[in-house]
Amino acid sequence: MIKRVLTLIFLVMLNGCTSKEGTYSIISSRPMNLYTLTANNELVAENVSTSVSKSQFLILPIGDDPKIDNAVEELVQKYQGDYMTNIEISYHTIRLLPLYSKNTWVIKGDVMRVLK
């Protein structure tokens, strides 16, 4: 009986959630000219992803707040591109109340390079 009660309490305290925040046609972490986006550009990397996260122990945050533009810039620099297309952004959270939580942004998409 005590094991069932403890298991139920643990399951109530442990929760998680995933939500799709949106899909975007084009994202860039720096200013872009509309002319360069309509020209023929080169696909550098297809269906790549990265994530940025923040953990919290009790009420104390561990690390900086995650920023989507930092993740986009990381992918663009990694594959030596200029912007991303066909982007899907999702948000994941896991919590073990009141001790620990982890929030993660996941960015997936294609990296493009502007042809000069």
Sequence and secondary structure as in RCSB ss.txt:
>XXXX:A:sequence
MIKRVLTLIFLVMLNGCTSKEGTYSIISSRPMNLYTLTANNELVAENVSTSVSKSQFLILPIGDDPKIDNAVEEL
VQKYQGDYMTNIEISYHTIRLLPLYSKNTWVIKGDVMRVLK
>XXXX:A:secstr
 HHHHHHHHHHHHEEEEEEEEEEEEEE SS   HHHHHS EEEEEEEEEEEEEEEEETTEEES    HHHHHHHH
HHHTT SEEEEEEEEEEEEEETTTEEEEEEEEEEEEEEE  
